[in-house]
């Protein structure tokens, strides 16, 4: 079963097109280096909860949308190797684009799959 990196970010609505452009580029780079899949989803039914919720987790503001995304890899080891190549790729250098969201509020992590139906 694949290893999965998951991400949640809040993107200002005015930056959504820039985020989509960056996601297309990033996804193509990840896939080029061996990621099995790269998926980006925009929040459609993500209410702000009283205690917990996707918007609350990333401190989403009224003018922001929540993005939920994931990347799959054959294994944790391959994920580590792929991510090292991605991070070194000049196409994703901060010199080439402006961050379309507040990276300090991004939530991310790596997950071992245990069930796939």
C-alpha positions as CSV (number, residue, x, y, z in Angstrom):
1,X,0.0,0.0,0.0
2,X,1.2,3.5,-0.7
3,X,2.8,6.0,1.7
4,X,0.9,9.3,1.8
5,X,1.8,12.9,2.5
6,X,-1.2,15.0,3.4
7,X,-1.6,18.8,3.5
8,X,-4.2,21.3,4.5
9,X,-3.8,25.0,3.7
10,X,-5.9,28.2,3.7
11,X,-5.6,30.1,0.4
12,X,-6.9,33.6,0.0
13,X,-9.6,33.6,-2.6
14,X,-7.7,36.3,-4.6
15,X,-4.7,34.0,-4.8
16,X,-6.6,30.9,-5.9
17,X,-5.5,31.0,-9.6
18,X,-1.9,31.5,-8.5
19,X,-2.2,28.5,-6.2
20,X,-3.7,26.4,-8.9
21,X,-0.8,27.3,-11.2
22,X,1.7,26.4,-8.6
23,X,-0.1,23.2,-7.8
24,X,0.0,22.2,-11.5
25,X,3.7,22.8,-11.6
26,X,4.4,21.1,-8.3
27,X,2.3,18.1,-9.2
28,X,4.1,17.6,-12.5
29,X,7.5,17.8,-10.7
30,X,6.4,15.3,-8.0
31,X,5.1,12.9,-10.6
32,X,8.2,13.3,-12.7
33,X,10.4,12.2,-9.8
34,X,8.2,9.2,-9.0
35,X,5.1,10.1,-7.0
36,X,2.3,7.7,-7.7
37,X,-0.4,10.4,-7.5
38,X,-0.8,14.1,-6.7
39,X,-4.3,15.4,-5.7
40,X,-5.5,18.9,-4.8
41,X,-9.1,19.5,-3.6
42,X,-10.8,22.8,-2.8
43,X,-13.1,23.0,0.2
44,X,-16.8,22.7,-0.8
45,X,-18.5,21.5,2.4
46,X,-16.1,22.4,5.2
47,X,-18.0,24.3,7.9
48,X,-16.1,26.2,10.7
49,X,-16.6,24.0,13.7
50,X,-17.0,25.0,17.3
51,X,-14.0,23.0,18.5
52,X,-12.4,21.4,15.5
53,X,-12.7,21.6,11.7
54,X,-10.5,22.0,8.7
55,X,-11.0,25.8,8.6
56,X,-10.2,26.1,12.3
57,X,-7.1,23.9,12.0
58,X,-5.5,26.3,9.5
59,X,-7.1,29.4,11.0
60,X,-8.9,30.2,7.7
61,X,-10.2,33.7,7.4
62,X,-13.5,34.7,5.7
63,X,-11.7,35.5,2.5
64,X,-9.9,32.2,2.3
65,X,-10.7,28.7,1.0
66,X,-9.4,25.4,2.5
67,X,-7.3,23.2,0.3
68,X,-6.9,19.5,1.1
69,X,-4.2,17.7,-0.8
70,X,-2.2,14.5,-0.8
71,X,0.7,12.8,-2.6
72,X,1.2,9.1,-2.7
73,X,4.4,7.2,-3.0
74,X,5.4,3.5,-3.3
75,X,7.1,3.6,0.2
76,X,8.4,6.0,2.9
77,X,11.9,5.5,1.6
78,X,10.9,6.4,-1.9
79,X,9.0,9.4,-0.6
80,X,12.1,10.7,1.2
81,X,14.2,10.3,-1.9
82,X,11.5,11.9,-4.2
83,X,11.0,14.8,-1.8
84,X,14.8,15.5,-1.7
85,X,14.8,15.8,-5.5
86,X,11.7,18.0,-5.5
87,X,13.0,20.4,-2.9
88,X,16.3,20.7,-5.0
89,X,14.4,21.3,-8.3
90,X,14.9,24.9,-9.5
91,X,11.4,25.0,-11.0
92,X,10.0,25.2,-7.5
93,X,12.6,27.6,-6.1
94,X,11.1,30.5,-4.1
95,X,13.1,32.8,-6.5
96,X,10.6,31.8,-9.3
97,X,7.3,32.3,-7.6
98,X,5.5,34.0,-4.7
99,X,3.9,31.8,-2.0
100,X,0.1,32.2,-2.6
101,X,-0.7,31.2,1.0
102,X,0.6,31.6,4.5
103,X,2.9,28.6,4.9
104,X,3.0,29.0,8.7
105,X,-0.6,27.8,8.9
106,X,-0.1,24.8,6.7
107,X,-0.7,21.4,8.3
108,X,1.2,18.4,6.8
109,X,2.4,15.0,7.6
110,X,3.3,11.6,6.3
111,X,1.1,8.5,6.8
112,X,1.5,4.8,6.5
113,X,-1.5,3.2,4.7
114,X,-3.1,0.4,6.7
115,X,-6.3,-0.2,4.7
116,X,-7.3,0.2,1.1
117,X,-10.6,-1.1,-0.2
